[in-house]
Amino acid sequence: MTDKIEETNVKRKVRIEFYKPDDFKQVYAIGAVGGHSPYDFRIGFYNDTPKTFVERTDLQVIQRRIETEIILSPLAAMELTRWLNQHIKEYENVYGPIAKPPMLQANREAKSMKDSSEIQGYI
């Protein structure tokens, strides 16, 4: 005598609850820098602080402070890209195209398009 295993298509509902711990903090960033390995993607979010001119009067020093870094699996990075693209399209549908300041556009065009390790802030 053999036992038959009855297969049923049971649909389970999943409820996700978001929780913010007491030490949760939000960080505003003007740019990001990062890269990837075969195993993960790393994105460091930063803010810039212009410093006073140093010994040379033609040299402006900007302190770039990494505020936080996230590490994503390749799948999570791909899903983040999809999510960001969707929300950018929705934003632009409501508010119009996101315009880059002329200074940023000129700097971006001057850089090699091969270098995508940094999302520019003020520079």
CORDADA-V782849 format. One record per pair of residues at least 24 apart in sequence whose ideal C-beta (glycine too) atoms are under 8 Angstrom apart, sorted by the first residue. I is the first residue (numbers start at 0). J is the second residue. D is the distance in Angstrom with one decimal. If there is no record, write none. Layout:
i:I j:J d:D
i:I j:J d:D
This chain:
i:26 j:66 d:4.6
i:26 j:67 d:5.2
i:28 j:66 d:5.6
i:28 j:67 d:7.8
i:28 j:120 d:7.9
i:29 j:120 d:3.7
i:29 j:121 d:6.3
i:30 j:117 d:7.0
i:30 j:118 d:5.2
i:30 j:119 d:5.7
i:30 j:120 d:3.1
i:30 j:121 d:7.7
i:31 j:117 d:7.3
i:31 j:118 d:4.3
i:32 j:65 d:7.6
i:32 j:116 d:6.3
i:32 j:117 d:4.6
i:32 j:118 d:7.3
i:33 j:68 d:7.7
i:33 j:116 d:6.8
i:34 j:116 d:5.5
i:35 j:73 d:7.7
i:35 j:76 d:7.5
i:38 j:72 d:7.9
i:38 j:73 d:7.9
i:39 j:70 d:5.2
i:39 j:71 d:6.2
i:39 j:72 d:6.0
i:39 j:73 d:7.2
i:40 j:70 d:7.3
i:40 j:71 d:4.7
i:40 j:72 d:7.8
i:40 j:73 d:6.7
i:40 j:75 d:7.9
i:40 j:76 d:4.1
i:41 j:68 d:6.1
i:41 j:69 d:7.4
i:41 j:70 d:5.3
i:41 j:71 d:7.8
i:42 j:68 d:6.7
i:42 j:69 d:5.3
i:42 j:71 d:7.4
i:43 j:67 d:7.3
i:43 j:68 d:4.3
i:44 j:68 d:7.4
i:44 j:69 d:7.8
i:45 j:120 d:6.8
i:46 j:120 d:7.4
i:47 j:120 d:5.2
i:47 j:121 d:5.1
i:47 j:122 d:7.2
i:61 j:121 d:7.4
i:61 j:122 d:6.6
i:63 j:120 d:7.8
